[in-house]
Amino acid sequence: MESVIRISQLCKTYKGIETVSNVHMNIKKGEIYGFLGPNGAGKTTIMKMVLNLVKPTSGEITVLNERVLPNSYLYLKNIGSIIENPVFYEAVTAYDNIELHCEYVGYSRKGAVEEALEIVGLNHVGDKKIAEFSLGMKQRLGIARAIVTKPDILILDEPINGLDPLGIKDIRELLVRLKEQLGVTILISSHIVSEIESIADTIGVINRGRLLTEVKMDEIRKQHSHLEKYFLELIMGDDQHA
Ligand SMILES: Nc1ncnc2c1ncn2[C@@H]1O[C@H](COP(=O)(O)OP(=O)(O)OP(=O)(O)O)[C@@H](O)[C@H]1O
């Protein structure tokens, strides 16, 4: 299957400390790639490098067959993203926030904002100001903003953070729908294994800046009862060698 994001020999050093070390990843078209690792493992840094928000120290990133270079930006039109907590204009309505985003990225399609709000289940509160939104509503709105331009790729950094169990279920179902109905490729990070277990096609596990494994969920299911056990064994085994 075709790779939409290819990462090879990727390294990032901050103040002499290598936080991402020789990482290789292959995210295939139309899959949900669960990017798992403990706090501080390097997930956000890698996602930021894919989005050209952080420049790699060395290595190569290719998105939709285009090499990401320091001044690349056009490829970003194909990607919707949430990195860390989504930030909005608090005094502006949900609808206007998404519309402002569309204007900013130069996207205009009639009904796009309504459609995105509907997909994430916020169509009834489009005229509410963000100041009145709960954390879960903001997370959903972050996804609405990420999908409003109908991107081929979604990069979601811990999008389920702070949601209640029902909210988590909704977002999971939404991501699967986006994959199945729209063929969107999704890279989603988490440090909570159970959030990812039921929806991911492939798992990449990162610890201390190194990718320990990249494996199909089907393979894990064949050999292990739970992803959590597999994940903890990998991380603890790696930490023992530190
Ligand atoms: N701008 C920066 N300057 C210095 N160190 C940084 C910077 N950004 C990240 N780091 C360090 O890089 C490492 C990886 O951080 P990163 O945020 O990528 O991890 P993460 O896997 O996303 O963690 P979490 O699950 O907590 O969000 C951490 O040790 C962090 O302190």
Ligand as a Chemical Component Dictionary entry (heavy atoms), coordinates in Angstrom:
data_LIG
# 
_chem_comp.id                   LIG 
_chem_comp.type                 NON-POLYMER 
_chem_comp.pdbx_formal_charge   0 
_chem_comp.three_letter_code    LIG 
# 
loop_
_chem_comp_atom.comp_id 
_chem_comp_atom.atom_id 
_chem_comp_atom.alt_atom_id 
_chem_comp_atom.type_symbol 
_chem_comp_atom.charge 
_chem_comp_atom.model_Cartn_x 
_chem_comp_atom.model_Cartn_y 
_chem_comp_atom.model_Cartn_z 
_chem_comp_atom.pdbx_ordinal 
LIG N1  N1  N 0 11.376 23.530 22.333 1  
LIG C1  C1  C 0 11.982 22.605 23.085 2  
LIG N2  N2  N 0 13.179 22.852 23.690 3  
LIG C2  C2  C 0 13.781 21.919 24.440 4  
LIG N3  N3  N 0 13.306 20.673 24.669 5  
LIG C3  C3  C 0 12.129 20.365 24.094 6  
LIG C4  C4  C 0 11.399 21.305 23.273 7  
LIG N4  N4  N 0 10.263 20.689 22.847 8  
LIG C5  C5  C 0 10.270 19.443 23.363 9  
LIG N5  N5  N 0 11.381 19.240 24.110 10 
LIG C6  C6  C 0 11.752 18.010 24.818 11 
LIG O1  O1  O 0 11.667 16.954 23.892 12 
LIG C7  C7  C 0 11.192 15.768 24.541 13 
LIG C8  C8  C 0 10.016 15.214 23.767 14 
LIG O2  O2  O 0 8.903  16.070 23.959 15 
LIG P1  P1  P 0 7.520  15.837 23.183 16 
LIG O3  O3  O 0 6.634  16.963 23.564 17 
LIG O4  O4  O 0 7.811  15.614 21.764 18 
LIG O5  O5  O 0 7.029  14.486 23.831 19 
LIG P2  P2  P 0 5.596  13.768 23.749 20 
LIG O6  O6  O 0 5.858  12.323 23.464 21 
LIG O7  O7  O 0 4.703  14.497 22.827 22 
LIG O8  O8  O 0 5.081  13.904 25.252 23 
LIG P3  P3  P 0 3.575  14.132 25.876 24 
LIG O9  O9  O 0 2.867  12.820 25.769 25 
LIG O10 O10 O 0 3.897  14.516 27.284 26 
LIG O11 O11 O 0 2.946  15.243 25.096 27 
LIG C9  C9  C 0 10.879 16.141 25.989 28 
LIG O12 O12 O 0 11.962 15.772 26.796 29 
LIG C10 C10 C 0 10.739 17.646 25.907 30 
LIG O13 O13 O 0 11.113 18.236 27.134 31 
# 
loop_
_chem_comp_bond.comp_id 
_chem_comp_bond.atom_id_1 
_chem_comp_bond.atom_id_2 
_chem_comp_bond.value_order 
_chem_comp_bond.pdbx_ordinal 
LIG N1  C1  SING 1  
LIG C1  N2  SING 2  
LIG C1  C4  DOUB 3  
LIG N2  C2  DOUB 4  
LIG C2  N3  SING 5  
LIG N3  C3  DOUB 6  
LIG C3  C4  SING 7  
LIG C3  N5  SING 8  
LIG C4  N4  SING 9  
LIG N4  C5  DOUB 10 
LIG C5  N5  SING 11 
LIG N5  C6  SING 12 
LIG C6  O1  SING 13 
LIG C6  C10 SING 14 
LIG O1  C7  SING 15 
LIG C7  C8  SING 16 
LIG C7  C9  SING 17 
LIG C8  O2  SING 18 
LIG O2  P1  SING 19 
LIG P1  O3  DOUB 20 
LIG P1  O4  SING 21 
LIG P1  O5  SING 22 
LIG O5  P2  SING 23 
LIG P2  O6  DOUB 24 
LIG P2  O7  SING 25 
LIG P2  O8  SING 26 
LIG O8  P3  SING 27 
LIG P3  O9  DOUB 28 
LIG P3  O10 SING 29 
LIG P3  O11 SING 30 
LIG C9  O12 SING 31 
LIG C9  C10 SING 32 
LIG C10 O13 SING 33 
# 
